Amino acid sequence: MAKSPVKNPPMAQMEAGEESVPSMSLDSSDISSTKIGLEAVPVFDPPSTISGDNDDSFGAGVWHNNKKVSGLFSTNETRNSHMNIVGTGWVKLANNIDSATEALNVLATSAKVKNSPINYLLDGGMATQIYVW
């Protein structure tokens, strides 16, 4: 026999009138994410920094804005995924942890399928953050 959940999801808590519903409000700023507890939460607007050229960056991240994903590449090796950016070429997706690689793959795939523009942060020669519209 399956047990029912102890806590309700936030919307169910609000409908039931429970008082301990978490809430969060963010103000728009120039940073790419805000630390809240143990999670990084993206801000609503992506950074407006426009990179001067498409060189790899080491040490400090460089935002590349309004780009299109034209291809994807991965192998059966651990954390080895790349996206092809129109006018730039192949960019390796961050490989620090499995879940980051998977999340960036999902975002890049969505951008490719929908032909959506992206902004990505190139840090240490790898895309570590992606915004997709």
PyMOL commands that set and color helices and strands:
alter all, ss='L'
color gray80, all
select helices_A, chain A and resi 10-16+98-114
alter helices_A, ss='H'
color red, helices_A
select strands_A, chain A and resi 33-36+39-42+62-67+69-74+81-85+89-93+118-123+126-132
alter strands_A, ss='S'
color yellow, strands_A
deselect
rebuild
show_as cartoon
